[in-house]
Amino acid sequence: MNKVDILAFGSHPDDVELGCSGTIAKEVSRGKSVGIIDLTKGELGTRGDEHTRAEEAAEATKILKASFRENMEFADGFFVNDREHQMALIKKIRKYRPDIVFCNAIFDRHIDHGKGSDLVSDACFLSGLLKIETFDENGDKQEHWRPKQVYHYIQWKNIKPDIVVDISGFIEIKMQSVLAYKTQFYNKDIKENETPISSKNFTDSIIYRARDLGRLVGVEHGEGFTVERYPAVDSIFDLI
């Protein structure tokens, strides 16, 4: 059975680590299965290249203990939300049948983040339509499937979250997974090709954002998400 509890999408390798790896690490520790799918190889990144990024992504996957990681090999910077790309993702959603999907911020500094957000969200909806036919690698017809929830993690911009997940106790794993991308983030020995995300301030911001979100909800560290439909609880006491 290929089914996973959570399927996390990122437009680039490192998006998932930056946006929701604390939540992933926490749920994996509770026995949930998590898969990661990157839409592109991040080949347009200023520092490193697609080969170093693949090595870094593999290391981050081990740290997070994800069940698998795949790359769609869409064109970095140039993929679009069209039928071809939607159908490719529908096949993955139907293959892995996640209950929850994580995906990019609804809008952000990098144009791929908003595009990736819309693409994954649309594919999740279309995947539930009976009359869209897809076939797996063996040529067998896939059953339709729609995730119960699609949550958008927060990236460069400080978007107001709809929910905050308590990741207290998992910030260290989150940072280990982020810093597995050695060519991307702050390194005092690398001065050339500096970018907005290679500064020490950016690396520090990952922690102080988590601390601030945690402060706002009364825990040590938090990760924020925006939702596509109202979250529901069985009891008002389910809220912490």
VENMOHU-V98090 format. One record per helix or strand of 3 or more residues. SS is the DSSP state (H for helix, E for strand). FROM is the first residue (numbers start at 1). LEN is the number of residues. Records with the same first field share a line. If there is no record, write none. Layout:
# VENMOHU-V98090
SS->FROM-LEN / FROM-LEN
This chain:
# VENMOHU-V98090
E->6-5 / 34-7 / 68-7 / 100-4 / 149-5 / 163-4 / 222-6
H->15-15 / 50-15 / 83-14 / 111-16 / 171-9 / 200-18 / 236-3
